[in-house]
Amino acid sequence: MTLDVRPLDPSTAPEQLLADYHAMRAAVAAADSPEDPPLTYESAIGRLRTPPVGDGPCRFWVGHLDGRLAGSVRVALPEEANSGIVNVEVHVHPELRRRGVGTELLRSAMPAILDARRDTVLGLGMKPDSAGARWVDGLGFEVTHSTVMQVLLIARTPAQLWDVPAPAGYRLECWTGATPERLIDSYAAARQAIQDAPLGGTSYRATVWTPAQVRATDRELADAGAEQRVAIAVDEATDRVVGVHVIHNYPHRRESGFIYDTSVLAAHRGHGLGRAMKAAMMRWLADERPDLERILTTTATTNTHMIGINHALGYHSARTMNWVETPTARLAENWPTLGD
Ligand SMILES: CC(C)(COP(=O)(O)OP(=O)(O)OC[C@H]1O[C@@H](n2cnc3c(N)ncnc32)[C@H](O)[C@@H]1OP(=O)(O)O)[C@@H](O)C(=O)NCCC(=O)NCCS
């Protein structure tokens, strides 16, 4: 097997290469996630050109086998709280698996992984028992965290499920885009409550939210052309933000909203604020974004409260996804020739 591996620069790649990349990724999605709608060209190429906020700088390579685009590898270097992590994603066309393509792609990316001098390599989130799970197991990765992906299909959900009033003593507010200056201090503190979300044994760390980080993320989203929608709960006694719910919507996936964070300060939990904020968001989106088809969210399988709130609002559980990682040193040791 001779795989021709070359860097892919999404901003200069010729149209045919991008079309071939999309065809490979669409085939992977259809094989491994048949429960999802087909992967569009806009979505596949948009994610190459505009990686999700927080992923950090990304590099890509594609491998050709006898002239056919067989697979790809992405190496992403997140910053701040995750500056000890390299995120690696490998995809191989389902018709070309078990020929060493995935392994050769990973081997080709090893110099970039090692050059980053980070302690831990995280793989793609993957279904238990999938081809990916078996492949990374053989490479010495371990499962560190289990999540459930839940999906809300907006047109199929009775809007009465979102008829949830604000609990007594609180009011709800919503905005699109940058965080209002008058709220930024208590908003950052309420976002910081995301640190309490269970993350299993993963080395991944939630963002540390300060007013400066809120502004930096606002800027990053604006630069990416992404829409940020926020619903908050305000404690009327203190006029401070005590709960936040944030959805991102990327221009290349206009039909899908991604829940980025939902958090409530510990002292204000148990009053129904999470459900009320999420319901308010849905009423608002149904009104202002009729083109939005679905909302996606990922939650720890142990986070029964959040999973229950989502079910009450009409979400269904689409799949379980495991997070996997390995010490960089083990990846290099397990296979000394990988970094050649
Ligand atoms: C995981 C993936 C990249 C593997 O690509 P591949 O080209 O088939 O992998 P390789 O041929 O290099 O596999 C090397 C070894 O891994 C193991 N392996 C790979 N796929 C396997 C499977 N479906 N079942 C059991 N073992 C498997 C085997 O030991 C295999 O060696 P063998 O074929 O001699 O037994 C591919 O299945 C894929 O694209 N999956 C979807 C995306 C994903 O989950 N990526 C991994 C996360 S980063």
The ligand as an SDF file (V2000), in Angstrom:
LIG
                    3D

 48 50  0  0  0  0  0  0  0  0999 V2000
  -10.7910    4.5520   12.3710 C   0  0  0  0  0  0  0  0  0  0  0  0
  -10.4020    4.6390   10.8910 C   0  0  0  0  0  0  0  0  0  0  0  0
   -9.6890    5.9770   10.6540 C   0  0  0  0  0  0  0  0  0  0  0  0
   -9.4360    3.4610   10.5990 C   0  0  0  0  0  0  0  0  0  0  0  0
   -8.9680    3.5700    9.2640 O   0  0  0  0  0  0  0  0  0  0  0  0
   -8.3370    2.2780    8.5060 P   0  0  0  0  0  0  0  0  0  0  0  0
   -7.6210    2.8000    7.3340 O   0  0  0  0  0  0  0  0  0  0  0  0
   -9.3930    1.2550    8.2960 O   0  0  0  0  0  0  0  0  0  0  0  0
   -7.3150    1.7360    9.6230 O   0  0  0  0  0  0  0  0  0  0  0  0
   -6.0550    0.7530    9.3840 P   0  0  0  0  0  0  0  0  0  0  0  0
   -6.2440   -0.0570    8.1690 O   0  0  0  0  0  0  0  0  0  0  0  0
   -4.8140    1.5890    9.4620 O   0  0  0  0  0  0  0  0  0  0  0  0
   -6.2060   -0.1610   10.6870 O   0  0  0  0  0  0  0  0  0  0  0  0
   -5.0730   -0.6170   11.4150 C   0  0  0  0  0  0  0  0  0  0  0  0
   -5.5000   -1.6030   12.4680 C   0  0  0  0  0  0  0  0  0  0  0  0
   -6.5070   -1.0140   13.3390 O   0  0  0  0  0  0  0  0  0  0  0  0
   -7.4610   -2.0470   13.7250 C   0  0  0  0  0  0  0  0  0  0  0  0
   -8.7890   -1.7490   13.1390 N   0  0  0  0  0  0  0  0  0  0  0  0
   -9.1150   -0.7570   12.2800 C   0  0  0  0  0  0  0  0  0  0  0  0
  -10.4310   -0.8140   11.9880 N   0  0  0  0  0  0  0  0  0  0  0  0
  -10.9370   -1.8770   12.6610 C   0  0  0  0  0  0  0  0  0  0  0  0
  -12.2230   -2.4790   12.7400 C   0  0  0  0  0  0  0  0  0  0  0  0
  -13.2550   -1.9890   12.0480 N   0  0  0  0  0  0  0  0  0  0  0  0
  -12.3860   -3.5630   13.5350 N   0  0  0  0  0  0  0  0  0  0  0  0
  -11.3410   -4.0860   14.2130 C   0  0  0  0  0  0  0  0  0  0  0  0
  -10.0970   -3.5600   14.1620 N   0  0  0  0  0  0  0  0  0  0  0  0
   -9.8930   -2.4800   13.3930 C   0  0  0  0  0  0  0  0  0  0  0  0
   -6.9100   -3.3430   13.1590 C   0  0  0  0  0  0  0  0  0  0  0  0
   -6.0370   -3.8820   14.1010 O   0  0  0  0  0  0  0  0  0  0  0  0
   -6.1810   -2.8390   11.9310 C   0  0  0  0  0  0  0  0  0  0  0  0
   -5.2080   -3.7320   11.4840 O   0  0  0  0  0  0  0  0  0  0  0  0
   -5.6600   -5.0190   10.6080 P   0  0  0  0  0  0  0  0  0  0  0  0
   -6.5900   -4.5270    9.5300 O   0  0  0  0  0  0  0  0  0  0  0  0
   -4.3540   -5.5370   10.0760 O   0  0  0  0  0  0  0  0  0  0  0  0
   -6.3300   -5.9520   11.5660 O   0  0  0  0  0  0  0  0  0  0  0  0
  -11.6610    4.5080    9.9840 C   0  0  0  0  0  0  0  0  0  0  0  0
  -12.4070    3.3490   10.3650 O   0  0  0  0  0  0  0  0  0  0  0  0
  -12.5860    5.6990   10.0540 C   0  0  0  0  0  0  0  0  0  0  0  0
  -12.4330    6.6380    9.2690 O   0  0  0  0  0  0  0  0  0  0  0  0
  -13.5510    5.7190   11.0250 N   0  0  0  0  0  0  0  0  0  0  0  0
  -14.4110    6.8960   11.2320 C   0  0  0  0  0  0  0  0  0  0  0  0
  -13.6620    8.0790   11.8870 C   0  0  0  0  0  0  0  0  0  0  0  0
  -12.9940    7.6940   13.1970 C   0  0  0  0  0  0  0  0  0  0  0  0
  -13.5860    7.1180   14.0930 O   0  0  0  0  0  0  0  0  0  0  0  0
  -11.6800    8.0680   13.3050 N   0  0  0  0  0  0  0  0  0  0  0  0
  -10.8380    7.6710   14.4220 C   0  0  0  0  0  0  0  0  0  0  0  0
  -10.7600    8.6930   15.4470 C   0  0  0  0  0  0  0  0  0  0  0  0
   -9.4760    9.8470   15.3560 S   0  0  0  0  0  0  0  0  0  0  0  0
  1  2  1  0
  2  3  1  0
  2  4  1  0
  2 36  1  0
  4  5  1  0
  5  6  1  0
  6  7  2  0
  6  8  1  0
  6  9  1  0
  9 10  1  0
 10 11  2  0
 10 12  1  0
 10 13  1  0
 13 14  1  0
 14 15  1  0
 15 16  1  0
 15 30  1  0
 16 17  1  0
 17 18  1  0
 17 28  1  0
 18 19  1  0
 18 27  1  0
 19 20  2  0
 20 21  1  0
 21 22  1  0
 21 27  2  0
 22 23  1  0
 22 24  2  0
 24 25  1  0
 25 26  2  0
 26 27  1  0
 28 29  1  0
 28 30  1  0
 30 31  1  0
 31 32  1  0
 32 33  2  0
 32 34  1  0
 32 35  1  0
 36 37  1  0
 36 38  1  0
 38 39  2  0
 38 40  1  0
 40 41  1  0
 41 42  1  0
 42 43  1  0
 43 44  2  0
 43 45  1  0
 45 46  1  0
 46 47  1  0
 47 48  1  0
M  END
$$$$
